[in-house]
Amino acid sequence: MIALNSVRPGSAVRVKKLDGQGDLCRRLREMGFLEDTVVRCLQSGAACVCMVQHTRIGISSQLARQILVEPV
């Protein structure tokens, strides 16, 4: 597993685990970062932009480090 912030733009990955406190994980799930969901990385760097269930979501690189994924 790798962190979402280290995924190359254009890559599709599957969310495997959320590594954070309870409230943080709950909020990420509310945004669509559910376990076994496929996410496409559109941009990485200081901000990470992803396509999650047909919606573009931008999160900080620090937050993206807590989303563990695997290549699809």
One Martini backbone bead per residue (centre of mass of N, CA, C, O) as a GRO file, in nm:
protein
   72
    1MET     BB    1   0.100   0.034   0.017
    2ILE     BB    2   0.006   0.374  -0.051
    3ALA     BB    3  -0.001   0.700  -0.065
    4LEU     BB    4  -0.187   0.935  -0.230
    5ASN     BB    5   0.049   1.159  -0.254
    6SER     BB    6   0.231   0.934  -0.445
    7VAL     BB    7   0.056   0.956  -0.686
    8ARG     BB    8   0.020   0.965  -1.013
    9PRO     BB    9  -0.101   1.137  -1.247
   10GLY     BB   10  -0.373   0.934  -1.388
   11SER     BB   11  -0.414   0.740  -1.165
   12ALA     BB   12  -0.555   0.439  -1.048
   13VAL     BB   13  -0.711   0.370  -0.730
   14ARG     BB   14  -0.749   0.187  -0.421
   15VAL     BB   15  -0.900   0.201  -0.129
   16LYS     BB   16  -0.786   0.051   0.188
   17LYS     BB   17  -0.702   0.293   0.403
   18LEU     BB   18  -0.756   0.482   0.700
   19ASP     BB   19  -0.508   0.703   0.869
   20GLY     BB   20  -0.684   0.806   1.154
   21GLN     BB   21  -0.896   0.967   1.312
   22GLY     BB   22  -1.228   0.937   1.352
   23ASP     BB   23  -1.322   1.215   1.230
   24LEU     BB   24  -1.147   1.205   0.978
   25CYS     BB   25  -1.253   0.939   0.858
   26ARG     BB   26  -1.547   1.025   0.842
   27ARG     BB   27  -1.503   1.265   0.646
   28LEU     BB   28  -1.375   1.105   0.415
   29ARG     BB   29  -1.622   0.924   0.370
   30GLU     BB   30  -1.819   1.158   0.305
   31MET     BB   31  -1.636   1.234   0.040
   32GLY     BB   32  -1.571   0.907  -0.077
   33PHE     BB   33  -1.330   0.759   0.094
   34LEU     BB   34  -1.377   0.448   0.051
   35GLU     BB   35  -1.341   0.139   0.086
   36ASP     BB   36  -1.288   0.014  -0.244
   37THR     BB   37  -1.250   0.276  -0.391
   38VAL     BB   38  -1.216   0.439  -0.690
   39VAL     BB   39  -0.937   0.655  -0.771
   40ARG     BB   40  -0.838   0.958  -0.942
   41CYS     BB   41  -0.548   1.116  -1.016
   42LEU     BB   42  -0.491   1.463  -1.117
   43GLN     BB   43  -0.317   1.581  -0.863
   44SER     BB   44   0.001   1.669  -0.725
   45GLY     BB   45   0.128   1.796  -0.408
   46ALA     BB   46   0.020   2.039  -0.211
   47ALA     BB   47  -0.221   1.935  -0.381
   48CYS     BB   48  -0.493   1.701  -0.404
   49VAL     BB   49  -0.653   1.577  -0.696
   50CYS     BB   50  -0.969   1.403  -0.724
   51MET     BB   51  -1.166   1.136  -0.850
   52VAL     BB   52  -1.486   1.091  -0.685
   53GLN     BB   53  -1.759   0.985  -0.794
   54HIS     BB   54  -1.769   1.230  -1.020
   55THR     BB   55  -1.574   1.406  -0.821
   56ARG     BB   56  -1.393   1.681  -0.740
   57ILE     BB   57  -1.117   1.662  -0.503
   58GLY     BB   58  -0.953   1.869  -0.262
   59ILE     BB   59  -0.645   1.804  -0.090
   60SER     BB   60  -0.407   1.775   0.114
   61SER     BB   61  -0.111   1.620   0.143
   62GLN     BB   62  -0.144   1.543   0.442
   63LEU     BB   63  -0.418   1.398   0.402
   64ALA     BB   64  -0.327   1.199   0.173
   65ARG     BB   65  -0.132   1.032   0.362
   66GLN     BB   66  -0.399   0.887   0.510
   67ILE     BB   67  -0.440   0.746   0.225
   68LEU     BB   68  -0.454   0.414   0.144
   69VAL     BB   69  -0.327   0.250  -0.152
   70GLU     BB   70  -0.388   0.074  -0.470
   71PRO     BB   71  -0.347  -0.043  -0.758
   72VAL     BB   72  -0.556  -0.121  -1.053
   0.00000   0.00000   0.00000
